[in-house]
Amino acid sequence: MAQNRNSQGPKQRQLRVGELIRRTLSDVLARADVHDPDLNRHSITVAEVSMSTDLKVATAYVLPLGGRDAPEALAALRRNTPELRHLVAKAMTLKFAPELRFQLDETFDRMDDTRRLFEDERVRRDVEAQERDGDDA
């Protein structure tokens, strides 16, 4: 029976290649190398790139500056995926140019939700009670 290798998290090579693609993609977007005015009018942050285990698919988590016009920026990235893939592959020395996929980065939204949750009076009261009980033990 085959083991699920991904259950232990990404391997070191996946992390290295993902970071290399993240930096390269960020540089390509910052220099506006893609000839699409819709894409170039957005300042896009590439927060993370996760790689598939075979390194053939790279999922880039992106967010336009300030989160404004996120659906339009994502559509522009997806429309220009072939050119972006070509530019990233040209700058790197990989055996295969990975397929690029783009997703909106929702990390900041989750952090805001968590912060809002901790500001709730009921949650604060429960945390303080738990801290008091923990000190008595």
Secondary structure, 3 states (H helix, E strand, C coil): CCCCHHHHCCCHHHHHHHHHHHHHHHHHHHHCCCCCHHHHCCCEEEEEEEECCCCCEEEEEEEEHHHCCHHHHHHHHHHCHHHHHHHHHHHCCCCCCCEEEEEECCHHHHHHHHHHHHHCHHHHHHHHHHHHHHHHC
